[in-house]
Amino acid sequence: MTLILTRSDVQAMLTMPEVIEAVRRAHADLARGEATLPAPPAMRLPGSESAFLAMAAASRPAGLAAVKLLAYMPGNLDAGLPAYRSTILTVATDDGACAALIDGAVVTRFRTAAASAVATAELARPDSRVLGLVGAGGLAYAHLEALRVVIPFERVVVWSRSTRTARRFADATGADVATTVADVVTAADVLCTLTPAKDPVVKGKWFRPGLHVNAVGAPPRPDHREIDTEGITRARVIVDSRETALHESGDVLIPWREGAIDADHFRDEIGEVVLGTKTGRSDADQITLYNSLGVGLQDLATARLLVDTARDRGLGTEIDLAS
């Protein structure tokens, strides 16, 4: 039987601490060689701005193979629809049976913030108390929830291109609204960049010693980035996946093409840091940066959690696809 989980089903089941732990385990499994994570192929329709990204992974410990098909439909905005939509398909690794079909919107938001929390726990200074957010949309709310699981922040500073959006976030969370991006960066101990930028919005000259950055928002494309070259060169860079970064991360590929860094500058993965086979932060003044593209293994880990929870609680809808 195949389990169908709608967006409301997913929203009712997920809790951030559980997703953080699932994502942490998944990256450790990848570092141990117990999971596989190919670079996702991008498919573009001729004569259209629409694009489709197939984010696949397979995990022996999870007993699943999964693919999330992410659709980027910029024309949807004119119709009042979301530009990004996604659906996750999972199959059992023992017999290939279709295990679940899951709406991807809430999963993506949770696992993205959870991955930043894993990286922050490993790379940020333990005495970090100020969280800076560049961007005040849905990912900002999710990151605030996730990062407070791993660090007891005392102050949150936010900036958005839309003052109205920033004020709404501040009213809901108690954050302080910054006038400029530089004000957020210079105030922060931990910084999350959460904008769909093509050109850098954050400059490395603003980085203070000891800062940790989660670079999250730029779409997975080699010509998009949120952090400028100086920011990347000044930081100890950790990626979610070397293979994916080499194909899709403008944040590291553009400085590499410029000759400012070599491939060794972003060779280490967060799972290796979790396992302790690679170092994370070396001292209190080091600047660290987690280059988060979002990978299919994070979707798989969250899907495993959802399937188990749904079966335990009798949630979702089961159908026989083979009937």
Secondary structure per residue as TSV (DSSP state, phi and psi in degrees):
chain	resnum	aa	ss	phi	psi
A	1	M	-	360.0	146.2
A	2	T	E	-107.0	130.9
A	3	L	E	-90.3	125.7
A	4	I	E	-103.5	123.3
A	5	L	E	-120.7	117.0
A	6	T	-	-80.0	173.8
A	7	R	H	-60.7	-40.7
A	8	S	H	-68.6	-34.7
A	9	D	H	-59.5	-47.8
A	10	V	H	-62.4	-45.8
A	11	Q	H	-60.3	-35.0
A	12	A	H	-73.1	-21.5
A	13	M	H	-103.0	-33.8
A	14	L	-	-74.6	137.6
A	15	T	-	-125.4	141.9
A	16	M	H	-62.1	-44.4
A	17	P	H	-58.7	-38.5
A	18	E	H	-66.7	-39.1
A	19	V	H	-68.5	-40.0
A	20	I	H	-57.8	-46.4
A	21	E	H	-66.2	-38.8
A	22	A	H	-64.5	-42.0
A	23	V	H	-67.0	-39.9
A	24	R	H	-59.7	-47.5
A	25	R	H	-62.4	-40.4
A	26	A	H	-62.9	-43.3
A	27	H	H	-68.9	-34.5
A	28	A	H	-64.5	-40.8
A	29	D	H	-60.9	-40.1
A	30	L	H	-62.6	-43.1
A	31	A	H	-66.3	-28.8
A	32	R	H	-80.5	-8.0
A	33	G	T	83.2	18.9
A	34	E	S	-99.7	2.9
A	35	A	E	-141.0	158.5
A	36	T	E	-126.3	145.4
A	37	L	-	-147.6	86.1
A	38	P	-	-73.2	156.7
A	39	A	-	-64.9	134.6
A	40	P	-	-76.0	134.7
A	41	P	-	-75.4	141.2
A	42	A	E	-105.8	132.9
A	43	M	E	-119.6	128.0
A	44	R	E	-120.0	137.9
A	45	L	-	-79.5	129.3
A	46	P	T	-56.9	133.6
A	47	G	T	74.2	15.5
A	48	S	S	-137.6	153.1
A	49	E	S	-83.7	-8.1
A	50	S	-	-68.9	145.7
A	51	A	E	-143.3	155.7
A	52	F	E	-134.4	129.7
A	53	L	E	-120.3	123.4
A	54	A	E	-98.8	106.1
A	55	M	E	-100.7	102.9
A	56	A	E	-109.6	156.7
A	57	A	E	-164.5	159.9
A	58	A	E	-144.1	142.9
A	59	S	E	-138.0	124.2
A	60	R	T	-66.7	-48.0
A	61	P	T	-61.9	-35.3
A	62	A	T	-79.5	-19.2
A	63	G	T	69.1	25.6
A	64	L	E	-136.3	149.6
A	65	A	E	-115.3	145.8
A	66	A	E	-146.1	154.0
A	67	V	E	-140.2	130.9
A	68	K	E	-105.1	122.0
A	69	L	E	-94.5	111.4
A	70	L	E	-99.5	123.6
A	71	A	E	-106.7	126.8
A	72	Y	E	-107.0	112.0
A	73	M	-	-125.8	80.9
A	74	P	G	-61.6	-27.1
A	75	G	G	-65.5	-18.1
A	76	N	G	-61.3	-30.2
A	77	L	G	-60.8	-34.9
A	78	D	G	-65.8	-24.7
A	79	A	G	-97.8	7.6
A	80	G	T	75.0	22.1
A	81	L	-	-109.0	158.2
A	82	P	-	-67.8	142.8
A	83	A	S	-73.0	-27.4
A	84	Y	E	-113.6	131.2
A	85	R	E	-136.9	150.2
A	86	S	E	-152.7	151.8
A	87	T	E	-137.1	138.4
A	88	I	E	-110.0	129.4
A	89	L	E	-114.6	128.4
A	90	T	E	-122.2	145.6
A	91	V	E	-130.4	150.1
A	92	A	E	-73.3	136.3
A	93	T	T	-77.0	-14.9
A	94	D	T	-82.3	-34.4
A	95	D	T	-135.4	0.6
A	96	G	-	76.8	6.7
A	97	A	-	-68.7	144.3
A	98	C	E	-70.5	114.5
A	99	A	E	-85.0	-42.1
A	100	A	E	-159.8	153.5
A	101	L	E	-127.5	120.4
A	102	I	E	-131.7	133.4
A	103	D	E	-62.6	136.5
A	104	G	-	-95.6	-7.9
A	105	A	H	-62.5	-53.7
A	106	V	H	-70.3	-37.9
A	107	V	H	-56.8	-46.9
A	108	T	H	-61.1	-44.9
A	109	R	H	-63.4	-44.6
A	110	F	H	-66.6	-48.9
A	111	R	H	-70.2	-29.1
A	112	T	H	-65.8	-47.2
A	113	A	H	-66.7	-36.9
A	114	A	H	-62.8	-40.6
A	115	A	H	-63.1	-39.6
A	116	S	H	-63.6	-36.1
A	117	A	H	-66.5	-40.7
A	118	V	H	-59.9	-47.4
A	119	A	H	-64.7	-40.2
A	120	T	H	-64.8	-41.2
A	121	A	H	-61.3	-34.1
A	122	E	H	-84.9	-31.7
A	123	L	H	-114.7	-26.8
A	124	A	S	-77.1	156.9
A	125	R	-	-65.3	136.0
A	126	P	T	-60.7	-24.3
A	127	D	T	-90.7	12.6
A	128	S	-	-62.1	134.7
A	129	R	-	-133.9	-11.9
A	130	V	E	-115.0	122.5
A	131	L	E	-102.9	126.5
A	132	G	E	-108.5	134.6
A	133	L	E	-124.1	120.3
A	134	V	E	-101.2	100.0
A	135	G	-	117.6	138.1
A	136	A	-	-130.6	25.6
A	137	G	S	-86.6	-156.0
A	138	G	H	-58.3	-38.2
A	139	L	H	-65.2	-29.5
A	140	A	H	-65.9	-44.6
A	141	Y	H	-61.4	-44.0
A	142	A	H	-65.6	-39.7
A	143	H	H	-68.4	-38.8
A	144	L	H	-60.6	-44.9
A	145	E	H	-62.0	-45.7
A	146	A	H	-69.6	-44.7
A	147	L	H	-71.7	-26.3
A	148	R	H	-70.5	-15.5
A	149	V	H	-69.2	-32.5
A	150	V	H	-105.9	-20.6
A	151	I	S	-141.3	134.6
A	152	P	-	-83.1	76.3
A	153	F	-	-64.1	140.4
A	154	E	S	-101.3	-18.9
A	155	R	E	-146.3	142.8
A	156	V	E	-125.0	131.8
A	157	V	E	-121.3	132.4
A	158	V	E	-131.1	147.6
A	159	W	E	-135.2	144.4
A	160	S	-	-144.5	151.9
A	161	R	S	-60.1	-29.3
A	162	S	S	-99.0	111.6
A	163	T	H	-59.5	-36.2
A	164	R	H	-62.4	-43.1
A	165	T	H	-64.2	-41.8
A	166	A	H	-63.9	-41.1
A	167	R	H	-65.8	-39.0
A	168	R	H	-62.5	-43.1
A	169	F	H	-62.9	-44.5
A	170	A	H	-62.7	-41.3
A	171	D	H	-63.3	-34.6
A	172	A	H	-80.5	-26.3
A	173	T	H	-121.0	-14.4
A	174	G	-	84.3	11.0
A	175	A	-	-70.6	157.7
A	176	D	E	-92.4	137.6
A	177	V	E	-91.8	125.9
A	178	A	-	-92.7	150.9
A	179	T	S	-78.4	-35.2
A	180	T	S	-133.0	161.7
A	181	V	H	-60.9	-41.3
A	182	A	H	-58.1	-37.0
A	183	D	H	-63.5	-37.7
A	184	V	H	-66.7	-48.5
A	185	V	H	-62.4	-45.2
A	186	T	H	-72.7	-20.3
A	187	A	H	-84.9	-23.5
A	188	A	-	-84.1	144.6
A	189	D	S	-90.9	-36.6
A	190	V	E	-125.3	129.4
A	191	L	E	-120.4	132.6
A	192	C	E	-117.5	123.6
A	193	T	E	-101.2	122.4
A	194	L	-	-131.9	37.3
A	195	T	-	-113.5	148.7
A	196	P	-	-83.1	52.3
A	197	A	-	-76.9	147.2
A	198	K	S	-96.7	-39.8
A	199	D	S	-108.8	150.6
A	200	P	-	-57.1	135.4
A	201	V	-	-107.0	-14.1
A	202	V	B	-119.1	132.7
A	203	K	-	-109.4	136.6
A	204	G	G	-64.0	-23.8
A	205	K	G	-65.8	-16.9
A	206	W	G	-85.2	-11.5
A	207	F	-	-68.4	127.1
A	208	R	-	-89.6	153.2
A	209	P	T	-54.9	137.4
A	210	G	T	90.0	-2.7
A	211	L	-	-67.9	142.8
A	212	H	E	-114.8	134.7
A	213	V	E	-119.6	132.5
A	214	N	E	-105.6	106.7
A	215	A	E	-92.0	105.8
A	216	V	-	-120.0	-37.2
A	217	G	-	-81.0	-30.6
A	218	A	S	-60.1	135.5
A	219	P	-	-57.9	151.9
A	220	P	S	-73.4	78.0
A	221	R	-	-140.3	143.0
A	222	P	T	-69.8	-8.3
A	223	D	T	-112.0	12.6
A	224	H	-	-116.1	138.5
A	225	R	-	-159.0	153.1
A	226	E	S	-103.4	-26.3
A	227	I	B	-106.6	135.7
A	228	D	-	-78.1	173.5
A	229	T	H	-60.6	-41.2
A	230	E	H	-60.4	-38.2
A	231	G	H	-62.8	-41.4
A	232	I	H	-68.7	-42.0
A	233	T	H	-67.7	-29.8
A	234	R	H	-80.0	-15.3
A	235	A	S	-104.3	152.5
A	236	R	E	-80.7	109.3
A	237	V	E	-97.2	128.8
A	238	I	E	-118.8	136.4
A	239	V	E	-111.6	163.0
A	240	D	S	-78.5	-32.7
A	241	S	-	-153.8	122.9
A	242	R	H	-58.6	-46.8
A	243	E	H	-60.4	-44.2
A	244	T	H	-67.4	-42.6
A	245	A	H	-60.4	-38.6
A	246	L	H	-66.9	-21.0
A	247	H	H	-101.2	-29.2
A	248	E	H	-130.7	-11.4
A	249	S	-	-96.2	102.2
A	250	G	H	-62.8	-29.4
A	251	D	H	-56.7	-36.4
A	252	V	H	-104.5	-29.7
A	253	L	H	-70.7	-35.8
A	254	I	H	-66.9	-47.8
A	255	P	H	-61.0	-34.0
A	256	W	H	-64.5	-46.2
A	257	R	H	-63.2	-31.5
A	258	E	H	-75.0	-12.4
A	259	G	T	84.7	9.7
A	260	A	S	-77.8	-27.0
A	261	I	S	-138.3	167.6
A	262	D	-	-113.5	178.0
A	263	A	G	-64.6	-25.3
A	264	D	G	-64.7	-20.0
A	265	H	G	-66.7	-22.0
A	266	F	G	-133.0	40.3
A	267	R	-	-86.5	-20.2
A	268	D	-	-92.8	138.8
A	269	E	B	-103.7	154.4
A	270	I	H	-63.4	-32.3
A	271	G	H	-63.4	-34.6
A	272	E	H	-68.2	-35.4
A	273	V	H	-68.9	-41.2
A	274	V	H	-58.4	-43.2
A	275	L	H	-73.6	-21.5
A	276	G	T	89.2	7.5
A	277	T	S	-80.3	-16.9
A	278	K	S	-128.7	148.0
A	279	T	-	-76.1	152.9
A	280	G	-	-102.4	-113.3
A	281	R	-	-75.6	133.4
A	282	S	-	-95.6	-26.4
A	283	D	S	-160.0	171.7
A	284	A	T	-66.4	-25.5
A	285	D	T	-92.1	-11.5
A	286	Q	-	-63.3	141.3
A	287	I	-	-94.0	125.4
A	288	T	E	-116.2	149.8
A	289	L	E	-143.7	123.8
A	290	Y	E	-96.7	115.6
A	291	N	E	-90.5	97.5
A	292	S	-	-97.9	112.0
A	293	L	-	-96.5	-22.1
A	294	G	-	81.4	125.5
A	295	V	-	-131.5	157.8
A	296	G	H	-62.0	-26.5
A	297	L	H	-64.7	-32.9
A	298	Q	H	-67.5	-38.3
A	299	D	H	-64.6	-42.3
A	300	L	H	-60.8	-46.0
A	301	A	H	-61.3	-40.6
A	302	T	H	-70.5	-36.7
A	303	A	H	-63.4	-41.0
A	304	R	H	-59.0	-44.7
A	305	L	H	-60.9	-42.9
A	306	L	H	-66.8	-44.3
A	307	V	H	-61.3	-44.9
A	308	D	H	-64.4	-43.0
A	309	T	H	-65.7	-43.6
A	310	A	H	-62.1	-41.9
A	311	R	H	-68.3	-37.9
A	312	D	H	-65.0	-35.9
A	313	R	H	-102.6	0.1
A	314	G	T	68.4	35.2
A	315	L	-	-102.3	165.7
A	316	G	S	83.7	-177.9
A	317	T	E	-124.1	131.0
A	318	E	E	-105.8	134.4
A	319	I	E	-134.5	159.1
A	320	D	-	-103.1	100.6
A	321	L	T	-66.5	-24.4
A	322	A	T	-89.5	2.2
A	323	S	-	-77.4	360.0
